Every structure is written in structure tokens, then in C-alpha cells.
Amino acid sequence: CLRIRTQKTQTEATLPISYEAYELCGMPDTGKVFKGLKRSMINYPLKNWLKKAGITKPITFHGFRHSYAVIQISLGTDI
């Protein structure tokens, strides 16, 4: 199982994963897999891509994901 804590509500959840996925991730028996990972580290590459594309509007991965989902729903995609 994979234990996560949500960013927004700090709620903990346990997600089942297959043994194969566990082995592929090389997950430790104890402790965090991604130590010290911060939200700014995740959004940094996106900011660089936006800058290179000439987009000045601030966009986060969360907003990008939301926009993509809205577009797919409007196109009739079953998500």
C-alpha cells in the first residue's frame, strides 16, 4: 500500500498498489519515497515552459489539470 497525505486538507489515505508497482518504484520499507518535495519544485518546470511559450498568465499544474478536464468534458470524453 501507498500512504499519502493530501495537500489541501492534510487528510491521510492508503492506496493499494500491486507488488509489481511496488518493486518498480524501488520503495523503501519505511519512510518517505519523495523526501523534501515541495509544491514550488513541481510548478517550476511549468513556469519555464510557460515563459518559453510567451504565456504570462500564472498557471499551476492544478489549474492546468482542471482546465484539461473541463475541455475533455465539453468534448464529451468520459473521464
C-alpha positions in Angstrom: 0.0 0.0 0.0 1.0 3.6 -0.6 0.2 6.2 2.1 -0.4 9.7 1.0 -1.4 13.0 2.7 -3.4 15.4 0.7 -2.1 18.9 0.3 -5.4 20.8 0.7 -6.9 19.1 3.7 -3.9 17.2 5.1 -6.1 14.0 5.1 -4.2 10.7 5.0 -5.2 8.0 2.6 -3.9 4.5 1.9 -3.9 3.4 -1.7 -3.4 -0.2 -2.7 -0.7 -0.9 -5.3 0.4 -4.1 -7.0 3.6 -5.8 -5.9 5.0 -5.2 -9.3 4.4 -1.4 -9.0 6.0 -1.6 -5.5 9.1 -3.3 -6.9 9.3 -0.9 -9.9 9.2 2.1 -7.6 12.0 0.8 -5.5 10.1 1.9 -2.5 11.7 1.7 0.9 10.2 -0.4 3.7 9.8 2.7 5.9 9.9 6.4 5.4 9.0 8.7 2.6 9.7 8.0 -1.1 9.9 11.6 -2.1 11.7 13.4 0.8 11.7 17.2 0.8 9.5 17.5 -2.3 7.8 20.9 -2.3 5.0 22.3 -4.4 7.3 25.0 -5.9 9.5 22.3 -7.2 6.6 20.8 -9.1 5.5 24.1 -10.6 9.0 25.3 -11.5 9.3 23.4 -14.8 5.7 24.5 -15.8 6.7 28.2 -15.2 9.7 27.7 -17.5 7.5 26.1 -20.3 5.0 29.0 -20.0 7.8 31.6 -20.2 9.2 29.9 -23.3 5.8 29.8 -24.9 5.3 33.5 -24.2 2.4 32.9 -21.8 2.4 35.5 -19.0 -0.7 34.3 -17.1 0.2 32.4 -13.9 -0.8 28.8 -14.2 -0.2 25.9 -11.8 -0.3 22.2 -12.6 -3.6 22.0 -10.6 -5.1 24.7 -12.8 -3.8 23.1 -15.9 -5.2 19.7 -14.9 -8.6 21.4 -14.1 -8.7 23.2 -17.5 -7.8 20.0 -19.3 -10.6 18.1 -17.5 -13.2 20.8 -18.4 -12.2 20.8 -22.0 -12.4 17.0 -22.2 -15.9 17.0 -20.5 -17.1 19.7 -23.0 -15.9 17.4 -25.8 -17.9 14.5 -24.4 -14.9 12.5 -23.1 -15.8 10.1 -20.4 -13.4 10.9 -17.6 
